Amino acid sequence: MLRKQFLAAELEELKKQWDLLCKRITSLEEERTLETRGEERLRLERTITQLKEERKCLEKEMLKLEAQAKGRDVVNSSERVQQAKTQLMVYAFDPVVGEVAQRIGIELHRMEQEGIAPEDEVILQTIRDLDEQRLSTTDFVRAFKKLVSEERRPKTGPEYAALADRLQRGRVALCLGQELSHLLGASLPSTEQIIKHLVGEQDFQGPLSQLCEQEEISLSSGRTELVDRIRSLFRPKNTTPPPLYDLLAQLETPLLIISTAYDDLLEQSLQGRRKFAVIYPNMREKTCLLRYSDQRELIVCTPEEISTHKPLEHGYTLIYRLRGGIIDDDRETLLLSERDYFSFTKLIEQVFPDYLGNKLDKCALWFLGHHPESWEERLLVKSLQELRDSRSLALVIQQKLSDFSRSFWKDNNVHCFDLNLSDFVRELVREAA
């Protein structure tokens, strides 16, 4: 018990140092944004880089202490994982072992990052048995597949109590997918249903952006009619907010939410229950439109000017609509067609406020309702990860992950949980109650 108390006190001290470093970095980055002298900007850049390295070292120490407090030794884990990798090297080109090589790599990487859990000991023992020829390659593959089967996954699932605590303390930024409302049971269309509605009886095989490109350049349609048709799909009557949105409305601490949705059900769910602000990026004009839930005026500002408003510090949950949105009957900033996404790739760094980037660096990022099978989703996820410190924790909840999805998330430093989204939300809501 004394050791746990000591570790907790030491961890708390490191967190205080981490918070101070983050505040210092944020202050310097704001100073750099306003600085016009080239030499002074370079000096600030060097200082910021140095402080970020110090923060990285602190984060490693915090990770070790957290693991030790849970009974895991990350340092020892790293050595043991390296030993397991060495034992597997002789089978690097074995076609039988190659069948599970990618999944073995994922499991070993997780152990390196999080420490070796009790249930992981069986995996390491199975690798030793292969190395010492107590198992044939065929028996090893069969045993490994059984160990990481669906029946075992709940044991290594997320720690809901810790996740709920992080969420309640505002230590999380949520990235909500286009289909999240639909996946959580709201009567709103999926992407596939949007495509079917737009094409009618036509035979079309392709992504939504390609279809929207065709509609936009069509002489019989055009951008305005396309937006009107999209708008009509997301005006359902009597749509009950999903439990996740109810939870977000009840949180005392304001959150940063990156929404890639076309619908505004989240905003409807928050209205009248908590203060929130919405940022609509305008790629065409390189500006941001800022709307507060308790103000009628729509504020047009530069991305740099968002930091002067400080919505989070004033108690507003902040929703950044990465795919844009429908502002009113006459204005919209939606990402729909291929040309919209091409503009996005060129301009997102210019229209994404440093204020948000600084916040993202300090938070864990949760991807909910994202499926990287479409190139548009991959583009948005990769862009968002590139706008933040890639060393910061990120996780995704996605059921029945394909090998491609696992590889994509791993390549973007996102930890995967193969879970039903509704089950995840239910457990999260229960822990947060």
FENBEL-V400154 format. One record per backbone hydrogen bond with DSSP energy under -0.5 kcal/mol. NH is the residue of the N-H (numbers start at 1). CO is the residue of the C=O. E is the energy in kcal/mol with one decimal. If there is no record, write none. Layout:
# FENBEL-V400154
NH,CO,E + NH,CO,E
This chain:
# FENBEL-V400154
5,1,-2.3 + 6,2,-2.5 + 7,3,-2.7 + 8,4,-2.5 + 9,5,-2.3 + 10,6,-2.5 + 11,7,-2.6 + 12,8,-2.2 + 13,9,-1.9 + 14,10,-2.0 + 15,11,-2.2 + 16,12,-1.8 + 17,13,-2.0 + 18,14,-2.6 + 19,15,-2.7 + 20,16,-2.2 + 21,17,-2.4 + 22,18,-2.6 + 23,19,-2.3 + 24,20,-2.3 + 25,21,-2.8 + 26,22,-2.7 + 27,23,-2.4 + 28,24,-2.3 + 29,25,-2.6 + 30,26,-2.1 + 31,27,-2.1 + 32,28,-2.7 + 33,29,-2.0 + 34,30,-1.4 + 35,31,-1.3 + 41,37,-2.2 + 42,38,-2.0 + 43,39,-1.9 + 44,40,-2.3 + 45,41,-2.5 + 46,42,-2.3 + 47,43,-2.1 + 48,44,-2.7 + 49,45,-2.5 + 50,46,-2.3 + 51,47,-2.5 + 52,48,-2.3 + 53,49,-1.8 + 54,50,-2.0 + 55,51,-2.3 + 56,52,-2.2 + 57,53,-2.1 + 58,54,-2.2 + 59,55,-2.5 + 60,56,-1.9 + 61,57,-2.1 + 62,58,-2.7 + 63,59,-2.3 + 64,60,-2.1 + 65,61,-2.4 + 66,62,-2.7 + 67,63,-2.2 + 68,64,-2.5 + 69,65,-2.5 + 70,66,-1.1 + 71,68,-1.5 + 72,67,-3.6 + 74,72,-0.7 + 77,73,-2.6 + 78,74,-2.5 + 79,75,-1.6 + 80,76,-2.3 + 81,77,-2.9 + 82,78,-2.2 + 83,79,-1.9 + 84,80,-2.1 + 85,81,-2.3 + 86,82,-2.2 + 87,83,-2.2 + 88,84,-1.3 + 89,85,-0.9 + 89,86,-0.7 + 90,86,-0.5 + 91,88,-1.8 + 92,89,-1.9 + 94,91,-1.6 + 95,93,-0.5 + 98,94,-2.4 + 99,96,-1.1 + 100,97,-1.8 + 101,98,-0.6 + 104,100,-2.4 + 105,101,-2.3 + 106,102,-1.8 + 107,103,-2.3 + 108,104,-2.7 + 109,105,-2.3 + 110,106,-2.1 + 111,107,-2.1 + 112,108,-2.2 + 113,109,-2.1 + 114,110,-3.0 + 115,111,-2.1 + 117,115,-0.7 + 120,117,-1.6 + 121,117,-0.7 + 121,118,-1.1 + 122,119,-0.5 + 124,120,-2.0 + 125,121,-2.4 + 126,122,-2.1 + 127,123,-2.0 + 128,124,-2.1 + 129,125,-2.4 + 130,126,-1.8 + 131,127,-2.4 + 132,128,-2.5 + 133,130,-1.5 + 134,129,-2.9 + 135,129,-1.3 + 140,136,-2.6 + 141,137,-2.3 + 142,138,-2.2 + 143,139,-2.6 + 144,140,-3.0 + 145,141,-2.5 + 146,142,-1.7 + 147,143,-2.0 + 148,144,-1.8 + 149,146,-1.2 + 152,149,-1.3 + 153,149,-1.2 + 154,150,-0.7 + 155,152,-1.4 + 156,152,-0.6 + 156,153,-1.5 + 157,154,-1.2 + 160,158,-1.2 + 163,159,-2.3 + 164,160,-3.0 + 165,161,-2.0 + 166,162,-2.2 + 167,163,-2.4 + 168,164,-2.5 + 169,165,-1.6 + 170,167,-1.3 + 171,166,-2.7 + 173,364,-3.2 + 174,256,-1.9 + 175,366,-3.4 + 176,174,-0.6 + 176,258,-2.5 + 177,368,-3.2 + 179,369,-0.7 + 180,177,-1.4 + 183,179,-3.0 + 184,180,-2.0 + 185,182,-1.6 + 186,181,-2.6 + 188,186,-2.3 + 194,190,-2.0 + 195,191,-2.2 + 196,192,-2.2 + 197,193,-2.1 + 198,194,-2.2 + 199,195,-2.5 + 200,196,-1.7 + 202,199,-2.1 + 204,202,-0.7 + 211,207,-1.7 + 212,208,-2.7 + 213,209,-1.9 + 214,210,-2.1 + 215,211,-2.4 + 216,212,-2.6 + 217,213,-1.8 + 218,214,-0.7 + 221,218,-0.7 + 222,215,-2.5 + 226,222,-2.0 + 227,223,-2.7 + 228,224,-2.1 + 229,225,-2.1 + 230,226,-2.2 + 231,227,-3.1 + 232,228,-2.0 + 233,229,-1.0 + 233,230,-0.7 + 234,230,-0.8 + 234,231,-0.9 + 235,232,-0.9 + 240,238,-0.6 + 245,242,-0.6 + 246,242,-1.6 + 247,243,-2.4 + 248,244,-2.3 + 249,245,-1.7 + 250,246,-1.2 + 250,247,-0.6 + 251,247,-1.0 + 256,172,-0.7 + 257,255,-0.6 + 257,318,-3.2 + 258,174,-3.9 + 259,257,-0.7 + 259,320,-2.3 + 260,176,-2.6 + 268,264,-2.2 + 269,265,-2.3 + 270,266,-1.8 + 271,267,-1.9 + 273,270,-2.6 + 274,270,-1.9 + 277,317,-2.7 + 278,291,-2.9 + 279,319,-3.0 + 280,278,-0.5 + 280,289,-2.7 + 281,279,-0.6 + 281,321,-0.7 + 282,287,-3.0 + 283,281,-0.7 + 286,282,-1.3 + 287,282,-1.4 + 288,301,-3.2 + 289,280,-2.3 + 290,288,-0.6 + 290,299,-3.4 + 291,278,-2.6 + 291,289,-0.5 + 292,297,-0.5 + 293,276,-2.8 + 295,292,-1.4 + 299,290,-2.9 + 299,297,-0.5 + 300,298,-0.5 + 301,288,-2.6 + 301,299,-0.6 + 305,302,-0.6 + 306,302,-0.6 + 306,303,-1.0 + 307,304,-0.9 + 308,305,-0.9 + 309,305,-0.8 + 309,306,-1.0 + 310,306,-1.4 + 314,310,-1.2 + 315,312,-1.8 + 316,311,-2.6 + 317,275,-2.0 + 317,315,-0.5 + 318,255,-2.8 + 319,277,-3.0 + 319,317,-0.5 + 320,257,-3.0 + 320,318,-0.6 + 321,279,-2.6 + 321,319,-0.7 + 322,259,-1.6 + 322,320,-1.3 + 323,259,-0.9 + 324,321,-2.1 + 327,325,-0.7 + 327,331,-1.5 + 328,331,-1.5 + 333,325,-2.8 + 335,323,-2.0 + 336,334,-0.8 + 338,209,-1.0 + 341,337,-1.6 + 342,338,-2.4 + 343,339,-2.1 + 344,340,-2.1 + 345,341,-2.2 + 346,342,-1.3 + 347,343,-2.0 + 348,344,-2.4 + 350,347,-1.1 + 351,347,-1.7 + 352,348,-1.5 + 353,351,-0.7 + 356,353,-0.8 + 357,353,-1.9 + 358,354,-2.9 + 359,355,-1.3 + 360,356,-2.8 + 361,357,-1.7 + 362,358,-0.6 + 362,359,-1.0 + 363,359,-0.5 + 363,360,-1.0 + 364,171,-2.2 + 365,393,-2.3 + 366,173,-2.5 + 366,364,-0.5 + 367,365,-0.6 + 367,395,-3.1 + 368,175,-2.4 + 368,366,-0.7 + 369,397,-0.7 + 374,371,-1.0 + 378,374,-2.0 + 379,375,-2.4 + 380,376,-2.1 + 381,377,-2.5 + 382,378,-2.7 + 383,379,-2.3 + 384,380,-2.2 + 385,381,-2.5 + 386,382,-2.0 + 387,383,-0.9 + 387,384,-0.6 + 388,385,-1.0 + 390,388,-0.6 + 392,389,-2.0 + 395,365,-2.4 + 396,415,-2.3 + 397,367,-1.8 + 398,396,-0.6 + 398,417,-2.1 + 406,402,-2.5 + 407,403,-2.4 + 408,404,-2.7 + 409,405,-2.7 + 410,406,-2.7 + 411,407,-2.6 + 412,408,-1.2 + 413,410,-1.9 + 414,409,-2.7 + 415,394,-2.9 + 417,396,-2.0 + 419,417,-1.7 + 424,420,-2.3 + 425,421,-2.5 + 426,422,-2.5 + 427,423,-2.3 + 428,424,-2.3 + 429,425,-2.9 + 430,426,-2.1 + 431,427,-2.2 + 432,428,-1.9 + 433,429,-0.9 + 433,430,-0.5
